[in-house]
Amino acid sequence: QVQLVESGGGLVQPGGSLRLSCSASGFTFSMYVMKWYRQAPGKERELVAAITTTGSTNYADSVKVRFTIYRDNAKNTVDLQMNSLKPTDTAVYYCNARSYYGIPEYWGQGTQVTVSS
């Protein structure tokens, strides 16, 4: 059974930090590009960060220098360290796995991040 399970979301004050984790199972993790997406109310789902099978990373301009994505192939996990959080970071964050070959693609159920004072 393929599973992507996010954890670490919650309520945090502006300027604070959160670490999101995604635990994967049921597929060959090391052969998948891992991504974090987010979706705020009334907005389209957007790519936040990605890490390839070789460890190269890409970030949305809005989170660059504040967020860091990293993966642990031995543990089948991908984390998103979020620092200097802003209210505009409030969204449901989703873990995504896409095969190196493009297909298949899997999604987690999402975890809520709320940045508010």
Salt bridges, closest charged atoms under 4 A:
GLU46 OE2 - ARG38 NE 2.66
ASP61 OD1 - LYS64 NZ 3.47
ASP79 OD2 - ARG19 NH2 2.46
ASP89 OD1 - ARG38 NH1 2.91
ASP89 OD2 - ARG66 NH1 2.80
